[in-house]
Amino acid sequence: MRGREVTIPPMASDPENAFLTEGGVERIARLARLSLAPGEFERLVPQLRSILHHIERIAEIPDAELPPPEDPPVTPLRPDVAVPGDGREELARNAGSVVHGHVPVPRVVDASR
């Protein structure tokens, strides 16, 4: 975002930040459905504080000292050409099984939650 002044709120890597406590890390782990042993929370809190402190230091670098952004590489486009057939034969070859013209898939929503 060059040419436009952007105000970034200060990061709260101070010890008072609720996310940088064992309880905060435990809550984030629970929301992310991560399974952590109780001792891991004690180890992660200082590491997260260090990471956030490093990000704060990076944010202090003036935009004038940053290199100009590079143009992204050109994305090659393939021709949009219709091919005959409906693809059912290819689907049947690639699928593990086909039932009544459809490919059964595993349930992705756990009914117990």
Secondary structure, DSSP 8 states (H G I E B T S, - for coil): -TTS---------STT-GGGSHHHHHHHHHHTT----HHHHHHHHHHHHHHHHHHHHHHTS-GGGS-----------------SS-SHHHHHHHSS--BTTB------S-TT-
